[in-house]
Amino acid sequence: MIELRRAAHPFLDRLRRSLPASAHARQPLLGYLQSRQIIGSTSPTLRIVNVFHNGHSENIMCQFTIEGDASTRTFVAPLTQIALKRTHPAARDVAKAIAPSRARPNIKIPL
């Protein structure tokens, strides 16, 4: 398992305390939802209901619903595919928490 960047741990805690949070889908996720006919041609408001660390990579994952969806389906996507509303207290910290580490040491694990 790859360790999540240290900056992401406090970020996840702050974000969890402020849930549910309003957000919008970025273009790749928006295209995916439209191609599956989950949403129409407009960009709906997403409601993030949970965030968690994917144990198999460095991705922070979001569980979200689509506002106005009568069936209240729940979806999961990486936080990199979702944009928090700019007024959200944690919106400024997203880039720092999800950015890949530039200086990652090359560690070999003996077998």
Jmol script that loads the backbone (N, CA, C; Angstrom):
load data "model"
ATOM      1  N   MET A   1       0.836  -1.179   0.000  1.00  0.00           N
ATOM      2  CA  MET A   1       0.000   0.000   0.000  1.00  0.00           C
ATOM      3  C   MET A   1       0.883   1.245   0.000  1.00  0.00           C
ATOM      4  N   ILE A   2       0.568   2.195  -0.821  1.00  0.00           N
ATOM      5  CA  ILE A   2       1.296   3.441  -0.900  1.00  0.00           C
ATOM      6  C   ILE A   2       0.733   4.391   0.146  1.00  0.00           C
ATOM      7  N   GLU A   3       1.638   5.046   0.886  1.00  0.00           N
ATOM      8  CA  GLU A   3       1.158   5.971   1.910  1.00  0.00           C
ATOM      9  C   GLU A   3       0.625   7.248   1.286  1.00  0.00           C
ATOM     10  N   LEU A   4      -0.456   7.703   1.810  1.00  0.00           N
ATOM     11  CA  LEU A   4      -1.033   8.971   1.367  1.00  0.00           C
ATOM     12  C   LEU A   4      -0.129  10.099   1.840  1.00  0.00           C
ATOM     13  N   ARG A   5       0.004  11.136   1.018  1.00  0.00           N
ATOM     14  CA  ARG A   5       0.840  12.274   1.395  1.00  0.00           C
ATOM     15  C   ARG A   5       0.407  12.821   2.747  1.00  0.00           C
ATOM     16  N   ARG A   6       1.369  13.261   3.529  1.00  0.00           N
ATOM     17  CA  ARG A   6       1.083  13.764   4.872  1.00  0.00           C
ATOM     18  C   ARG A   6       0.121  14.932   4.866  1.00  0.00           C
ATOM     19  N   ALA A   7       0.188  15.785   3.854  1.00  0.00           N
ATOM     20  CA  ALA A   7      -0.692  16.957   3.789  1.00  0.00           C
ATOM     21  C   ALA A   7      -2.148  16.562   3.614  1.00  0.00           C
ATOM     22  N   ALA A   8      -2.398  15.375   3.094  1.00  0.00           N
ATOM     23  CA  ALA A   8      -3.770  14.960   2.826  1.00  0.00           C
ATOM     24  C   ALA A   8      -4.506  14.529   4.092  1.00  0.00           C
ATOM     25  N   HIS A   9      -3.809  14.025   5.096  1.00  0.00           N
ATOM     26  CA  HIS A   9      -4.485  13.563   6.307  1.00  0.00           C
ATOM     27  C   HIS A   9      -5.266  14.667   7.005  1.00  0.00           C
ATOM     28  N   PRO A  10      -4.668  15.813   7.317  1.00  0.00           N
ATOM     29  CA  PRO A  10      -5.449  16.893   7.929  1.00  0.00           C
ATOM     30  C   PRO A  10      -6.526  17.413   6.987  1.00  0.00           C
ATOM     31  N   PHE A  11      -6.222  17.410   5.695  1.00  0.00           N
ATOM     32  CA  PHE A  11      -7.203  17.850   4.708  1.00  0.00           C
ATOM     33  C   PHE A  11      -8.430  16.940   4.741  1.00  0.00           C
ATOM     34  N   LEU A  12      -8.238  15.633   4.759  1.00  0.00           N
ATOM     35  CA  LEU A  12      -9.367  14.700   4.816  1.00  0.00           C
ATOM     36  C   LEU A  12     -10.192  14.931   6.073  1.00  0.00           C
ATOM     37  N   ASP A  13      -9.537  15.152   7.193  1.00  0.00           N
ATOM     38  CA  ASP A  13     -10.262  15.403   8.440  1.00  0.00           C
ATOM     39  C   ASP A  13     -11.101  16.675   8.349  1.00  0.00           C
ATOM     40  N   ARG A  14     -10.498  17.765   7.812  1.00  0.00           N
ATOM     41  CA  ARG A  14     -11.237  19.021   7.652  1.00  0.00           C
ATOM     42  C   ARG A  14     -12.412  18.854   6.706  1.00  0.00           C
ATOM     43  N   LEU A  15     -12.183  18.150   5.606  1.00  0.00           N
ATOM     44  CA  LEU A  15     -13.244  17.972   4.625  1.00  0.00           C
ATOM     45  C   LEU A  15     -14.377  17.115   5.198  1.00  0.00           C
ATOM     46  N   ARG A  16     -14.049  16.072   5.924  1.00  0.00           N
ATOM     47  CA  ARG A  16     -15.084  15.216   6.531  1.00  0.00           C
ATOM     48  C   ARG A  16     -15.956  16.008   7.507  1.00  0.00           C
ATOM     49  N   ARG A  17     -15.329  16.909   8.265  1.00  0.00           N
ATOM     50  CA  ARG A  17     -16.101  17.702   9.233  1.00  0.00           C
ATOM     51  C   ARG A  17     -17.063  18.663   8.556  1.00  0.00           C
ATOM     52  N   SER A  18     -16.786  19.013   7.304  1.00  0.00           N
ATOM     53  CA  SER A  18     -17.633  19.992   6.617  1.00  0.00           C
ATOM     54  C   SER A  18     -18.579  19.348   5.599  1.00  0.00           C
ATOM     55  N   LEU A  19     -18.762  18.048   5.684  1.00  0.00           N
ATOM     56  CA  LEU A  19     -19.672  17.364   4.759  1.00  0.00           C
ATOM     57  C   LEU A  19     -21.100  17.455   5.254  1.00  0.00           C
ATOM     58  N   PRO A  20     -22.065  17.446   4.395  1.00  0.00           N
ATOM     59  CA  PRO A  20     -21.988  17.353   2.937  1.00  0.00           C
ATOM     60  C   PRO A  20     -21.522  18.670   2.334  1.00  0.00           C
ATOM     61  N   ALA A  21     -20.842  18.572   1.181  1.00  0.00           N
ATOM     62  CA  ALA A  21     -20.303  19.745   0.506  1.00  0.00           C
ATOM     63  C   ALA A  21     -20.795  19.788  -0.935  1.00  0.00           C
ATOM     64  N   SER A  22     -21.059  20.981  -1.419  1.00  0.00           N
ATOM     65  CA  SER A  22     -21.477  21.157  -2.806  1.00  0.00           C
ATOM     66  C   SER A  22     -20.257  21.218  -3.707  1.00  0.00           C
ATOM     67  N   ALA A  23     -20.390  20.632  -4.905  1.00  0.00           N
ATOM     68  CA  ALA A  23     -19.286  20.603  -5.857  1.00  0.00           C
ATOM     69  C   ALA A  23     -19.833  20.473  -7.273  1.00  0.00           C
ATOM     70  N   HIS A  24     -18.917  20.524  -8.221  1.00  0.00           N
ATOM     71  CA  HIS A  24     -19.260  20.333  -9.634  1.00  0.00           C
ATOM     72  C   HIS A  24     -18.310  19.303 -10.227  1.00  0.00           C
ATOM     73  N   ALA A  25     -18.781  18.583 -11.229  1.00  0.00           N
ATOM     74  CA  ALA A  25     -17.946  17.595 -11.911  1.00  0.00           C
ATOM     75  C   ALA A  25     -17.003  18.301 -12.874  1.00  0.00           C
ATOM     76  N   ARG A  26     -15.752  17.868 -12.905  1.00  0.00           N
ATOM     77  CA  ARG A  26     -14.811  18.362 -13.907  1.00  0.00           C
ATOM     78  C   ARG A  26     -15.134  17.676 -15.230  1.00  0.00           C
ATOM     79  N   GLN A  27     -14.553  18.148 -16.308  1.00  0.00           N
ATOM     80  CA  GLN A  27     -14.933  17.707 -17.642  1.00  0.00           C
ATOM     81  C   GLN A  27     -14.882  16.187 -17.864  1.00  0.00           C
ATOM     82  N   PRO A  28     -13.817  15.458 -17.454  1.00  0.00           N
ATOM     83  CA  PRO A  28     -13.827  14.007 -17.698  1.00  0.00           C
ATOM     84  C   PRO A  28     -14.985  13.286 -17.000  1.00  0.00           C
ATOM     85  N   LEU A  29     -15.254  13.651 -15.746  1.00  0.00           N
ATOM     86  CA  LEU A  29     -16.360  13.026 -15.023  1.00  0.00           C
ATOM     87  C   LEU A  29     -17.693  13.447 -15.613  1.00  0.00           C
ATOM     88  N   LEU A  30     -17.804  14.704 -15.996  1.00  0.00           N
ATOM     89  CA  LEU A  30     -19.023  15.199 -16.618  1.00  0.00           C
ATOM     90  C   LEU A  30     -19.315  14.421 -17.908  1.00  0.00           C
ATOM     91  N   GLY A  31     -18.294  14.237 -18.733  1.00  0.00           N
ATOM     92  CA  GLY A  31     -18.456  13.462 -19.963  1.00  0.00           C
ATOM     93  C   GLY A  31     -18.861  12.028 -19.694  1.00  0.00           C
ATOM     94  N   TYR A  32     -18.275  11.422 -18.649  1.00  0.00           N
ATOM     95  CA  TYR A  32     -18.619  10.044 -18.294  1.00  0.00           C
ATOM     96  C   TYR A  32     -20.076   9.946 -17.858  1.00  0.00           C
ATOM     97  N   LEU A  33     -20.508  10.847 -16.993  1.00  0.00           N
ATOM     98  CA  LEU A  33     -21.892  10.816 -16.513  1.00  0.00           C
ATOM     99  C   LEU A  33     -22.886  11.055 -17.653  1.00  0.00           C
ATOM    100  N   GLN A  34     -22.519  11.931 -18.585  1.00  0.00           N
ATOM    101  CA  GLN A  34     -23.389  12.188 -19.734  1.00  0.00           C
ATOM    102  C   GLN A  34     -23.421  10.991 -20.679  1.00  0.00           C
ATOM    103  N   SER A  35     -22.286  10.344 -20.902  1.00  0.00           N
ATOM    104  CA  SER A  35     -22.250   9.197 -21.814  1.00  0.00           C
ATOM    105  C   SER A  35     -23.053   8.017 -21.270  1.00  0.00           C
ATOM    106  N   ARG A  36     -23.158   7.919 -19.964  1.00  0.00           N
ATOM    107  CA  ARG A  36     -23.943   6.845 -19.330  1.00  0.00           C
ATOM    108  C   ARG A  36     -25.398   7.258 -19.119  1.00  0.00           C
ATOM    109  N   GLN A  37     -25.746   8.456 -19.582  1.00  0.00           N
ATOM    110  CA  GLN A  37     -27.089   9.024 -19.473  1.00  0.00           C
ATOM    111  C   GLN A  37     -27.562   9.123 -18.021  1.00  0.00           C
ATOM    112  N   ILE A  38     -26.611   9.392 -17.149  1.00  0.00           N
ATOM    113  CA  ILE A  38     -26.929   9.606 -15.740  1.00  0.00           C
ATOM    114  C   ILE A  38     -27.403  11.041 -15.546  1.00  0.00           C
ATOM    115  N   ILE A  39     -26.806  11.953 -16.332  1.00  0.00           N
ATOM    116  CA  ILE A  39     -27.198  13.356 -16.296  1.00  0.00           C
ATOM    117  C   ILE A  39     -27.477  13.822 -17.722  1.00  0.00           C
ATOM    118  N   GLY A  40     -28.103  14.984 -17.831  1.00  0.00           N
ATOM    119  CA  GLY A  40     -28.370  15.569 -19.142  1.00  0.00           C
ATOM    120  C   GLY A  40     -27.188  16.392 -19.625  1.00  0.00           C
ATOM    121  N   SER A  41     -27.461  17.370 -20.442  1.00  0.00           N
ATOM    122  CA  SER A  41     -26.395  18.174 -21.030  1.00  0.00           C
ATOM    123  C   SER A  41     -25.887  19.277 -20.099  1.00  0.00           C
ATOM    124  N   THR A  42     -26.592  19.545 -19.027  1.00  0.00           N
ATOM    125  CA  THR A  42     -26.153  20.585 -18.096  1.00  0.00           C
ATOM    126  C   THR A  42     -25.280  19.983 -16.997  1.00  0.00           C
ATOM    127  N   SER A  43     -24.489  20.838 -16.374  1.00  0.00           N
ATOM    128  CA  SER A  43     -23.623  20.395 -15.285  1.00  0.00           C
ATOM    129  C   SER A  43     -24.372  20.524 -13.963  1.00  0.00           C
ATOM    130  N   PRO A  44     -24.751  19.406 -13.367  1.00  0.00           N
ATOM    131  CA  PRO A  44     -25.508  19.480 -12.116  1.00  0.00           C
ATOM    132  C   PRO A  44     -24.600  19.753 -10.918  1.00  0.00           C
ATOM    133  N   THR A  45     -25.207  20.152  -9.836  1.00  0.00           N
ATOM    134  CA  THR A  45     -24.482  20.305  -8.581  1.00  0.00           C
ATOM    135  C   THR A  45     -24.382  18.937  -7.931  1.00  0.00           C
ATOM    136  N   LEU A  46     -23.187  18.600  -7.495  1.00  0.00           N
ATOM    137  CA  LEU A  46     -22.950  17.340  -6.801  1.00  0.00           C
ATOM    138  C   LEU A  46     -22.936  17.609  -5.308  1.00  0.00           C
ATOM    139  N   ARG A  47     -23.334  16.630  -4.533  1.00  0.00           N
ATOM    140  CA  ARG A  47     -23.315  16.727  -3.073  1.00  0.00           C
ATOM    141  C   ARG A  47     -22.362  15.647  -2.569  1.00  0.00           C
ATOM    142  N   ILE A  48     -21.176  16.056  -2.112  1.00  0.00           N
ATOM    143  CA  ILE A  48     -20.200  15.102  -1.582  1.00  0.00           C
ATOM    144  C   ILE A  48     -20.666  14.689  -0.192  1.00  0.00           C
ATOM    145  N   VAL A  49     -20.824  13.379   0.007  1.00  0.00           N
ATOM    146  CA  VAL A  49     -21.322  12.880   1.287  1.00  0.00           C
ATOM    147  C   VAL A  49     -20.258  12.127   2.088  1.00  0.00           C
ATOM    148  N   ASN A  50     -19.144  11.755   1.422  1.00  0.00           N
ATOM    149  CA  ASN A  50     -18.080  11.034   2.117  1.00  0.00           C
ATOM    150  C   ASN A  50     -16.792  11.181   1.326  1.00  0.00           C
ATOM    151  N   VAL A  51     -15.671  11.202   2.011  1.00  0.00           N
ATOM    152  CA  VAL A  51     -14.353  11.168   1.379  1.00  0.00           C
ATOM    153  C   VAL A  51     -13.526  10.108   2.085  1.00  0.00           C
ATOM    154  N   PHE A  52     -12.693   9.432   1.316  1.00  0.00           N
ATOM    155  CA  PHE A  52     -11.863   8.381   1.896  1.00  0.00           C
ATOM    156  C   PHE A  52     -10.634   8.167   1.035  1.00  0.00           C
ATOM    157  N   HIS A  53      -9.657   7.498   1.593  1.00  0.00           N
ATOM    158  CA  HIS A  53      -8.420   7.193   0.892  1.00  0.00           C
ATOM    159  C   HIS A  53      -8.563   5.834   0.232  1.00  0.00           C
ATOM    160  N   ASN A  54      -8.216   5.775  -1.050  1.00  0.00           N
ATOM    161  CA  ASN A  54      -8.202   4.505  -1.769  1.00  0.00           C
ATOM    162  C   ASN A  54      -6.936   3.787  -1.341  1.00  0.00           C
ATOM    163  N   GLY A  55      -7.046   2.658  -0.744  1.00  0.00           N
ATOM    164  CA  GLY A  55      -5.904   1.934  -0.202  1.00  0.00           C
ATOM    165  C   GLY A  55      -4.917   1.419  -1.221  1.00  0.00           C
ATOM    166  N   HIS A  56      -5.264   1.412  -2.493  1.00  0.00           N
ATOM    167  CA  HIS A  56      -4.388   0.852  -3.513  1.00  0.00           C
ATOM    168  C   HIS A  56      -3.625   1.904  -4.306  1.00  0.00           C
ATOM    169  N   SER A  57      -3.877   3.161  -4.065  1.00  0.00           N
ATOM    170  CA  SER A  57      -3.167   4.241  -4.758  1.00  0.00           C
ATOM    171  C   SER A  57      -3.204   5.473  -3.870  1.00  0.00           C
ATOM    172  N   GLU A  58      -2.718   6.579  -4.386  1.00  0.00           N
ATOM    173  CA  GLU A  58      -2.721   7.819  -3.605  1.00  0.00           C
ATOM    174  C   GLU A  58      -3.990   8.626  -3.810  1.00  0.00           C
ATOM    175  N   ASN A  59      -5.002   8.048  -4.427  1.00  0.00           N
ATOM    176  CA  ASN A  59      -6.228   8.788  -4.719  1.00  0.00           C
ATOM    177  C   ASN A  59      -7.076   9.022  -3.481  1.00  0.00           C
ATOM    178  N   ILE A  60      -7.587  10.242  -3.383  1.00  0.00           N
ATOM    179  CA  ILE A  60      -8.618  10.547  -2.403  1.00  0.00           C
ATOM    180  C   ILE A  60      -9.926  10.394  -3.160  1.00  0.00           C
ATOM    181  N   MET A  61     -10.808   9.566  -2.678  1.00  0.00           N
ATOM    182  CA  MET A  61     -12.056   9.275  -3.362  1.00  0.00           C
ATOM    183  C   MET A  61     -13.204  10.009  -2.686  1.00  0.00           C
ATOM    184  N   CYS A  62     -14.199  10.358  -3.500  1.00  0.00           N
ATOM    185  CA  CYS A  62     -15.392  11.042  -3.006  1.00  0.00           C
ATOM    186  C   CYS A  62     -16.616  10.213  -3.319  1.00  0.00           C
ATOM    187  N   GLN A  63     -17.464  10.084  -2.356  1.00  0.00           N
ATOM    188  CA  GLN A  63     -18.779   9.483  -2.573  1.00  0.00           C
ATOM    189  C   GLN A  63     -19.740  10.653  -2.689  1.00  0.00           C
ATOM    190  N   PHE A  64     -20.525  10.685  -3.776  1.00  0.00           N
ATOM    191  CA  PHE A  64     -21.386  11.830  -4.006  1.00  0.00           C
ATOM    192  C   PHE A  64     -22.733  11.417  -4.573  1.00  0.00           C
ATOM    193  N   THR A  65     -23.678  12.328  -4.425  1.00  0.00           N
ATOM    194  CA  THR A  65     -24.993  12.181  -5.047  1.00  0.00           C
ATOM    195  C   THR A  65     -25.173  13.379  -5.984  1.00  0.00           C
ATOM    196  N   ILE A  66     -26.152  13.288  -6.846  1.00  0.00           N
ATOM    197  CA  ILE A  66     -26.454  14.369  -7.772  1.00  0.00           C
ATOM    198  C   ILE A  66     -27.706  15.065  -7.275  1.00  0.00           C
ATOM    199  N   GLU A  67     -27.603  16.369  -7.039  1.00  0.00           N
ATOM    200  CA  GLU A  67     -28.758  17.115  -6.548  1.00  0.00           C
ATOM    201  C   GLU A  67     -29.861  17.096  -7.591  1.00  0.00           C
ATOM    202  N   GLY A  68     -31.063  16.872  -7.140  1.00  0.00           N
ATOM    203  CA  GLY A  68     -32.213  16.825  -8.035  1.00  0.00           C
ATOM    204  C   GLY A  68     -32.477  15.443  -8.593  1.00  0.00           C
ATOM    205  N   ASP A  69     -31.606  14.459  -8.293  1.00  0.00           N
ATOM    206  CA  ASP A  69     -31.814  13.089  -8.760  1.00  0.00           C
ATOM    207  C   ASP A  69     -32.825  12.428  -7.834  1.00  0.00           C
ATOM    208  N   ALA A  70     -33.972  12.100  -8.364  1.00  0.00           N
ATOM    209  CA  ALA A  70     -35.053  11.550  -7.545  1.00  0.00           C
ATOM    210  C   ALA A  70     -34.695  10.196  -6.940  1.00  0.00           C
ATOM    211  N   SER A  71     -33.857   9.430  -7.613  1.00  0.00           N
ATOM    212  CA  SER A  71     -33.530   8.091  -7.110  1.00  0.00           C
ATOM    213  C   SER A  71     -32.426   8.109  -6.052  1.00  0.00           C
ATOM    214  N   THR A  72     -31.824   9.248  -5.796  1.00  0.00           N
ATOM    215  CA  THR A  72     -30.744   9.439  -4.821  1.00  0.00           C
ATOM    216  C   THR A  72     -29.656   8.373  -4.933  1.00  0.00           C
ATOM    217  N   ARG A  73     -29.210   8.117  -6.149  1.00  0.00           N
ATOM    218  CA  ARG A  73     -28.113   7.174  -6.361  1.00  0.00           C
ATOM    219  C   ARG A  73     -26.817   7.778  -5.828  1.00  0.00           C
ATOM    220  N   THR A  74     -25.917   6.912  -5.406  1.00  0.00           N
ATOM    221  CA  THR A  74     -24.623   7.327  -4.892  1.00  0.00           C
ATOM    222  C   THR A  74     -23.541   6.869  -5.859  1.00  0.00           C
ATOM    223  N   PHE A  75     -22.574   7.749  -6.112  1.00  0.00           N
ATOM    224  CA  PHE A  75     -21.482   7.457  -7.033  1.00  0.00           C
ATOM    225  C   PHE A  75     -20.158   7.696  -6.324  1.00  0.00           C
ATOM    226  N   VAL A  76     -19.078   7.133  -6.870  1.00  0.00           N
ATOM    227  CA  VAL A  76     -17.742   7.319  -6.315  1.00  0.00           C
ATOM    228  C   VAL A  76     -16.817   7.749  -7.447  1.00  0.00           C
ATOM    229  N   ALA A  77     -15.992   8.754  -7.183  1.00  0.00           N
ATOM    230  CA  ALA A  77     -15.023   9.248  -8.157  1.00  0.00           C
ATOM    231  C   ALA A  77     -13.828   9.843  -7.410  1.00  0.00           C
ATOM    232  N   PRO A  78     -12.675   9.906  -8.066  1.00  0.00           N
ATOM    233  CA  PRO A  78     -11.525  10.557  -7.437  1.00  0.00           C
ATOM    234  C   PRO A  78     -11.786  12.051  -7.228  1.00  0.00           C
ATOM    235  N   LEU A  79     -11.233  12.594  -6.170  1.00  0.00           N
ATOM    236  CA  LEU A  79     -11.392  14.013  -5.881  1.00  0.00           C
ATOM    237  C   LEU A  79     -10.819  14.879  -7.001  1.00  0.00           C
ATOM    238  N   THR A  80      -9.875  14.343  -7.765  1.00  0.00           N
ATOM    239  CA  THR A  80      -9.303  15.095  -8.879  1.00  0.00           C
ATOM    240  C   THR A  80     -10.336  15.360  -9.963  1.00  0.00           C
ATOM    241  N   GLN A  81     -11.433  14.620  -9.986  1.00  0.00           N
ATOM    242  CA  GLN A  81     -12.477  14.787 -10.994  1.00  0.00           C
ATOM    243  C   GLN A  81     -13.628  15.664 -10.511  1.00  0.00           C
ATOM    244  N   ILE A  82     -13.505  16.185  -9.297  1.00  0.00           N
ATOM    245  CA  ILE A  82     -14.582  16.970  -8.702  1.00  0.00           C
ATOM    246  C   ILE A  82     -14.003  18.306  -8.228  1.00  0.00           C
ATOM    247  N   ALA A  83     -14.738  19.382  -8.466  1.00  0.00           N
ATOM    248  CA  ALA A  83     -14.312  20.715  -8.026  1.00  0.00           C
ATOM    249  C   ALA A  83     -15.246  21.195  -6.921  1.00  0.00           C
ATOM    250  N   LEU A  84     -14.688  21.394  -5.733  1.00  0.00           N
ATOM    251  CA  LEU A  84     -15.476  21.956  -4.638  1.00  0.00           C
ATOM    252  C   LEU A  84     -15.868  23.380  -4.993  1.00  0.00           C
ATOM    253  N   LYS A  85     -16.990  23.817  -4.471  1.00  0.00           N
ATOM    254  CA  LYS A  85     -17.357  25.223  -4.670  1.00  0.00           C
ATOM    255  C   LYS A  85     -16.280  26.090  -4.040  1.00  0.00           C
ATOM    256  N   ARG A  86     -15.975  27.197  -4.683  1.00  0.00           N
ATOM    257  CA  ARG A  86     -14.884  28.064  -4.230  1.00  0.00           C
ATOM    258  C   ARG A  86     -15.107  28.630  -2.838  1.00  0.00           C
ATOM    259  N   THR A  87     -16.352  28.701  -2.420  1.00  0.00           N
ATOM    260  CA  THR A  87     -16.653  29.236  -1.092  1.00  0.00           C
ATOM    261  C   THR A  87     -16.449  28.214   0.021  1.00  0.00           C
ATOM    262  N   HIS A  88     -16.189  26.960  -0.339  1.00  0.00           N
ATOM    263  CA  HIS A  88     -15.990  25.919   0.668  1.00  0.00           C
ATOM    264  C   HIS A  88     -14.668  26.171   1.393  1.00  0.00           C
ATOM    265  N   PRO A  89     -14.628  26.022   2.719  1.00  0.00           N
ATOM    266  CA  PRO A  89     -13.407  26.300   3.487  1.00  0.00           C
ATOM    267  C   PRO A  89     -12.193  25.475   3.056  1.00  0.00           C
ATOM    268  N   ALA A  90     -12.389  24.269   2.570  1.00  0.00           N
ATOM    269  CA  ALA A  90     -11.263  23.406   2.188  1.00  0.00           C
ATOM    270  C   ALA A  90     -10.909  23.509   0.708  1.00  0.00           C
ATOM    271  N   ALA A  91     -11.596  24.341  -0.044  1.00  0.00           N
ATOM    272  CA  ALA A  91     -11.381  24.408  -1.497  1.00  0.00           C
ATOM    273  C   ALA A  91      -9.953  24.809  -1.853  1.00  0.00           C
ATOM    274  N   ARG A  92      -9.344  25.677  -1.085  1.00  0.00           N
ATOM    275  CA  ARG A  92      -7.978  26.114  -1.381  1.00  0.00           C
ATOM    276  C   ARG A  92      -6.945  25.023  -1.125  1.00  0.00           C
ATOM    277  N   ASP A  93      -7.249  24.099  -0.244  1.00  0.00           N
ATOM    278  CA  ASP A  93      -6.286  23.064   0.126  1.00  0.00           C
ATOM    279  C   ASP A  93      -6.341  21.833  -0.767  1.00  0.00           C
ATOM    280  N   VAL A  94      -7.314  21.771  -1.669  1.00  0.00           N
ATOM    281  CA  VAL A  94      -7.470  20.581  -2.505  1.00  0.00           C
ATOM    282  C   VAL A  94      -6.232  20.340  -3.353  1.00  0.00           C
ATOM    283  N   ALA A  95      -5.751  21.342  -4.046  1.00  0.00           N
ATOM    284  CA  ALA A  95      -4.607  21.160  -4.943  1.00  0.00           C
ATOM    285  C   ALA A  95      -3.384  20.633  -4.206  1.00  0.00           C
ATOM    286  N   LYS A  96      -3.150  21.139  -3.010  1.00  0.00           N
ATOM    287  CA  LYS A  96      -1.994  20.699  -2.233  1.00  0.00           C
ATOM    288  C   LYS A  96      -2.163  19.242  -1.778  1.00  0.00           C
ATOM    289  N   ALA A  97      -3.363  18.857  -1.436  1.00  0.00           N
ATOM    290  CA  ALA A  97      -3.601  17.511  -0.916  1.00  0.00           C
ATOM    291  C   ALA A  97      -3.589  16.440  -1.997  1.00  0.00           C
ATOM    292  N   ILE A  98      -4.005  16.791  -3.215  1.00  0.00           N
ATOM    293  CA  ILE A  98      -4.098  15.769  -4.259  1.00  0.00           C
ATOM    294  C   ILE A  98      -2.955  15.818  -5.256  1.00  0.00           C
ATOM    295  N   ALA A  99      -2.066  16.810  -5.149  1.00  0.00           N
ATOM    296  CA  ALA A  99      -0.948  16.914  -6.088  1.00  0.00           C
ATOM    297  C   ALA A  99       0.017  15.758  -5.875  1.00  0.00           C
ATOM    298  N   PRO A 100       0.510  15.165  -6.961  1.00  0.00           N
ATOM    299  CA  PRO A 100       1.485  14.086  -6.803  1.00  0.00           C
ATOM    300  C   PRO A 100       2.782  14.622  -6.223  1.00  0.00           C
ATOM    301  N   SER A 101       3.419  13.823  -5.448  1.00  0.00           N
ATOM    302  CA  SER A 101       4.683  14.230  -4.844  1.00  0.00           C
ATOM    303  C   SER A 101       5.742  14.342  -5.934  1.00  0.00           C
ATOM    304  N   ARG A 102       6.448  15.465  -5.978  1.00  0.00           N
ATOM    305  CA  ARG A 102       7.457  15.679  -7.018  1.00  0.00           C
ATOM    306  C   ARG A 102       8.762  14.971  -6.688  1.00  0.00           C
ATOM    307  N   ALA A 103       9.087  14.892  -5.438  1.00  0.00           N
ATOM    308  CA  ALA A 103      10.358  14.283  -5.034  1.00  0.00           C
ATOM    309  C   ALA A 103      10.095  13.019  -4.243  1.00  0.00           C
ATOM    310  N   ARG A 104       9.667  12.011  -4.900  1.00  0.00           N
ATOM    311  CA  ARG A 104       9.354  10.746  -4.248  1.00  0.00           C
ATOM    312  C   ARG A 104      10.619   9.884  -4.241  1.00  0.00           C
ATOM    313  N   PRO A 105      11.080   9.461  -3.084  1.00  0.00           N
ATOM    314  CA  PRO A 105      12.305   8.649  -3.038  1.00  0.00           C
ATOM    315  C   PRO A 105      12.066   7.296  -3.701  1.00  0.00           C
ATOM    316  N   ASN A 106      13.113   6.783  -4.293  1.00  0.00           N
ATOM    317  CA  ASN A 106      13.047   5.483  -4.955  1.00  0.00           C
ATOM    318  C   ASN A 106      13.409   4.428  -3.897  1.00  0.00           C
ATOM    319  N   ILE A 107      12.428   3.793  -3.326  1.00  0.00           N
ATOM    320  CA  ILE A 107      12.620   2.844  -2.239  1.00  0.00           C
ATOM    321  C   ILE A 107      12.444   1.435  -2.752  1.00  0.00           C
ATOM    322  N   LYS A 108      13.414   0.579  -2.471  1.00  0.00           N
ATOM    323  CA  LYS A 108      13.292  -0.815  -2.862  1.00  0.00           C
ATOM    324  C   LYS A 108      12.953  -1.629  -1.634  1.00  0.00           C
ATOM    325  N   ILE A 109      12.006  -2.520  -1.779  1.00  0.00           N
ATOM    326  CA  ILE A 109      11.581  -3.360  -0.675  1.00  0.00           C
ATOM    327  C   ILE A 109      12.154  -4.747  -0.884  1.00  0.00           C
ATOM    328  N   PRO A 110      12.959  -5.228   0.057  1.00  0.00           N
ATOM    329  CA  PRO A 110      13.536  -6.574  -0.110  1.00  0.00           C
ATOM    330  C   PRO A 110      12.440  -7.631  -0.001  1.00  0.00           C
ATOM    331  N   LEU A 111      12.554  -8.631  -0.838  1.00  0.00           N
ATOM    332  CA  LEU A 111      11.561  -9.727  -0.814  1.00  0.00           C
ATOM    333  C   LEU A 111      12.099 -10.923  -0.089  1.00  0.00           C
TER     334      LEU A 111
END
end "model"
wireframe off; spacefill off
backbone 0.3
color backbone group
